[in-house]
């Protein structure tokens, strides 16, 4: 059976993004004969610039940042949001393709894991603007040193961490703070420590327990204050049996990999969204242009807030 041709282009992604080999291409090729084109049927664009404004075609917005889709400028979106926005949004959180999620259901060797945990807690951060993260780091460090191996608050001699996952593996706990808190916004910061069984201390998505088994990590949203959470961390740190209970918990409820994260399910939903999008008229460039100046300003302000900059340079 001949697959339907779909002319696609990409715009406004991060530096190093490969148009010819990426997640979106692989998902689309399950259902379409994908052809890269400067005159696309569909433009898939992200949030790091504004070149998407030059295209007059169907547009799909993707974000790995805590930014909402703007349906005045796109026809469909791939985002962190749980909301479907009238079947115009597919939830595709960044953590789905930044870690080996399938491996999280593997049986754990608890004794081996315990033997690996030689150190207390770590943090790997480059963005200095997270005030909650900075405050928690300061408070927890009063109990024991938290090794900060990133550019921000580095206290291990400025050494370059060649392998982030192997670095995390040494620690009983990992500070896993998002850059912002918003329902659905969960990145790789939670799942990377899980892959090496370092108990995450998580702050970010207040609804994270809907995605992962909250008994397997320390969910700061379950506590009335950071001080209360730190009291619990100290208790766990000083009680091996209690620490083992966290390690023994599966990362997914009942250790069942969520069907919503299955690549075949996601690609099928993406195809359905695209076909519904293509069945309707694309928003014309004349209508979009009314919103682009607003979108430009809003996007820059959002990124500046996330990264603590007065403006965002492209």
C-alpha positions in Angstrom: 0.0 0.0 0.0 1.4 3.4 -1.0 1.7 5.8 1.8 0.3 9.3 1.4 3.0 11.9 0.7 3.4 14.6 3.3 5.8 17.5 2.6 7.3 18.7 5.9 9.7 21.3 7.1 11.0 22.3 10.6 11.7 25.7 12.0 12.8 27.5 15.2 14.2 24.4 17.1 17.3 24.4 19.3 20.8 24.5 18.0 21.9 21.2 16.6 18.4 20.0 15.7 18.6 17.6 12.7 15.8 18.1 10.2 16.5 14.7 8.6 16.7 12.6 11.7 14.5 13.4 14.6 11.6 12.1 16.7 8.9 13.8 14.6 10.3 12.3 11.3 10.3 8.8 12.8 6.7 9.1 14.1 5.4 10.5 10.9 7.1 7.9 8.7 4.9 5.2 10.4 2.0 6.7 8.4 3.3 8.9 5.6 5.9 9.2 2.9 7.6 12.1 4.5 9.4 14.5 2.1 11.5 17.4 3.4 10.5 20.5 1.5 11.0 24.3 1.6 7.4 24.5 0.4 5.8 22.2 3.0 2.2 21.0 3.5 3.0 21.1 7.3 5.6 23.2 9.2 6.6 21.8 12.6 8.1 24.6 14.6 9.3 25.3 18.1 9.7 28.3 20.4 13.3 29.5 20.0 12.8 31.9 17.1 10.2 33.3 14.8 11.0 32.0 11.3 7.6 30.1 11.3 6.0 33.5 10.5 7.4 33.2 6.9 5.4 30.1 6.1 1.9 30.0 4.8 0.8 26.4 5.4 -0.5 24.2 8.2 1.5 24.6 11.3 2.3 22.3 14.3 3.8 23.8 17.4 6.2 21.8 19.5 7.5 23.0 22.9 10.0 21.5 25.3 9.6 24.6 27.5 6.8 25.6 29.9 5.0 27.6 27.2 1.3 27.2 26.1 0.3 26.5 22.5 -1.1 29.6 20.8 -3.9 28.4 18.4 -4.0 31.8 16.7 -0.7 30.9 15.1 -0.8 27.1 14.9 -3.3 24.4 13.8 -2.1 21.6 16.1 0.4 21.3 19.0 2.6 18.8 20.8 3.1 20.0 24.3 3.2 19.2 28.0 -0.4 20.2 28.5 -3.0 17.6 29.6 -5.7 19.7 27.9 -6.7 18.5 24.4 -7.9 22.0 23.3 -10.6 20.4 21.1 -8.3 17.6 19.8 -5.7 20.2 18.7 -3.1 19.1 21.3 -1.2 15.9 21.8 0.6 15.6 25.1 4.3 14.7 24.4 6.3 15.5 27.5 10.0 16.0 27.0 10.9 13.2 29.3 9.4 10.7 26.9 12.3 10.9 24.5 15.1 12.0 26.8 15.4 8.8 28.8 15.0 5.0 28.6 11.5 4.9 30.1 10.9 1.3 29.1 13.9 0.3 31.2 12.1 1.8 34.3 10.0 -1.4 34.6 13.0 -3.7 34.9 13.5 -5.6 38.2 15.7 -3.9 40.7 18.6 -5.4 42.5 18.2 -3.5 45.8 21.4 -4.7 47.4 23.5 -3.7 44.3 21.8 -0.3 44.2 22.5 0.3 47.9 26.2 -0.6 47.4 26.4 2.1 44.6 25.1 4.9 46.8 28.3 6.3 48.3 27.2 9.9 48.5 24.2 11.9 49.9 22.7 14.2 47.2 23.5 16.0 44.0 22.2 18.7 41.7 23.1 19.5 38.1 21.9 22.9 37.1 23.0 25.6 34.6 20.0 28.0 34.9 20.4 30.3 37.9 16.9 31.7 37.9 15.0 29.0 39.7 14.4 30.7 43.1 12.6 27.6 44.6 15.5 25.4 43.6 18.1 27.8 44.9 16.2 28.1 48.2 15.9 24.3 48.6 19.5 23.8 47.8 20.5 26.3 50.5 18.2 24.7 53.1 19.2 21.1 52.4 22.9 22.0 52.4 22.6 23.0 56.0 22.0 19.3 56.8 24.7 17.8 54.5 26.6 19.0 51.5 24.7 18.7 48.3 27.2 18.2 45.5 26.4 20.7 42.7 28.1 19.6 39.5 26.6 22.1 37.0 27.5 25.6 36.1 25.2 27.1 38.7 26.3 26.9 42.4 29.1 24.5 41.5 30.8 23.3 44.7 32.9 20.4 43.4 35.8 22.4 41.9 34.3 23.3 38.6 34.9 19.9 37.1 33.2 19.0 33.8 30.7 16.2 34.2 31.4 14.1 31.1 28.6 11.6 31.9 25.6 13.1 33.8 23.9 9.7 34.4 27.0 8.1 35.9 27.5 11.1 38.1 24.0 10.9 39.4 24.3 7.1 40.0 26.6 7.6 43.0 24.0 9.5 45.0 21.1 8.4 47.3 19.1 11.5 46.2 19.0 13.9 43.3 17.5 17.3 43.4 15.1 17.2 40.4 13.6 20.7 40.0 12.0 22.0 36.9 12.6 25.6 35.8 9.0 26.4 36.6 5.9 24.8 38.1 2.9 24.1 35.9 0.4 21.2 35.6 1.8 18.7 33.1 5.3 20.3 32.8 7.6 17.4 33.6 11.0 17.1 31.9 13.9 14.6 31.9 14.9 16.1 35.3 12.7 13.5 37.1 13.3 10.4 35.0 17.1 10.6 34.6 17.7 9.9 38.3 15.2 7.1 38.1 17.2 5.3 35.4 20.0 4.9 37.9 17.8 4.5 41.0 18.8 7.8 42.7 15.7 8.9 44.5 14.5 12.1 43.0 13.6 15.1 45.2 11.0 16.6 42.8 9.5 20.0 42.3 7.6 21.2 39.2 4.5 19.5 37.9 1.9 19.5 40.8 0.1 16.7 39.1 3.1 14.5 38.6 1.6 11.7 40.6 -0.7 11.1 37.6 2.3 10.2 35.5 4.5 8.3 38.0 4.2 6.4 41.3 4.8 9.1 43.8 5.9 6.5 46.4 9.1 6.0 44.4 10.3 9.6 44.9 10.0 12.6 47.2 7.3 14.8 45.8 7.7 18.2 47.3 4.2 19.1 46.3 3.0 16.6 49.0 4.5 18.7 51.8 3.4 22.0 53.4 6.8 23.5 53.2 10.4 22.8 52.2 11.4 22.5 55.8 8.8 19.7 56.4 10.1 17.9 53.3 13.7 18.2 54.5 12.8 16.7 57.8 11.4 13.7 55.9 14.6 13.5 53.7 16.8 13.5 56.9 14.6 10.7 58.3 15.0 8.6 55.1 18.7 9.3 54.9 19.2 7.9 58.4 17.0 4.9 58.1 18.2 2.3 55.5 15.0 0.3 55.7 12.9 3.4 54.9 15.3 4.3 52.0 14.9 0.8 50.7 11.1 1.2 50.6 11.5 4.0 48.1 13.9 1.9 46.0 11.5 -1.0 46.0 8.6 1.0 44.7 8.0 0.8 40.9 8.2 4.0 39.0 4.9 3.5 37.3 1.7 2.4 39.1 1.7 -1.4 39.4 4.9 -1.3 37.3 2.8 -1.1 34.1 4.2 1.1 31.4 1.5 3.7 30.5 -0.1 3.1 27.1 -0.2 6.9 26.6 3.6 6.8 26.3 3.8 3.9 23.8 5.3 5.2 20.6 2.8 3.4 18.4 -0.1 5.0 20.3 1.5 8.4 20.1 2.2 8.1 16.4 -1.4 7.0 15.8 -2.7 10.0 17.8 -0.4 12.3 15.9 -1.7 10.9 12.5 -5.3 11.4 13.7 -4.5 15.0 14.7 -2.8 15.7 11.4 -5.6 14.2 9.3 -8.2 16.2 11.2 -6.1 19.3 10.8 -5.7 18.7 7.0 -9.4 18.3 6.7 -9.9 21.9 7.7 -8.7 25.1 6.1 -5.4 26.4 7.5 -5.5 29.7 9.2 -4.6 32.2 6.4 -1.4 34.2 6.6 -3.4 37.5 6.7 -5.3 36.4 9.8 -2.1 35.1 11.5 -0.2 38.3 10.9 -2.6 40.1 13.2 -1.3 37.9 16.0 2.4 37.6 15.2 3.5 40.8 16.8 1.7 39.8 20.0 3.1 36.3 19.8 6.6 37.6 19.3 6.4 39.8 22.5 4.7 37.0 24.5 7.2 34.4 23.5 10.2 36.6 24.4 8.7 37.5 27.7 8.0 33.8 28.5 11.5 32.7 27.7 13.0 35.6 29.6 11.0 34.7 32.7 12.1 31.1 32.4 15.8 31.9 32.0 16.1 35.1 33.9 17.0 37.3 31.0 15.8 40.8 30.2 15.3 39.6 26.6 15.9 36.5 24.5 18.6 36.7 21.8 18.3 34.6 18.6 
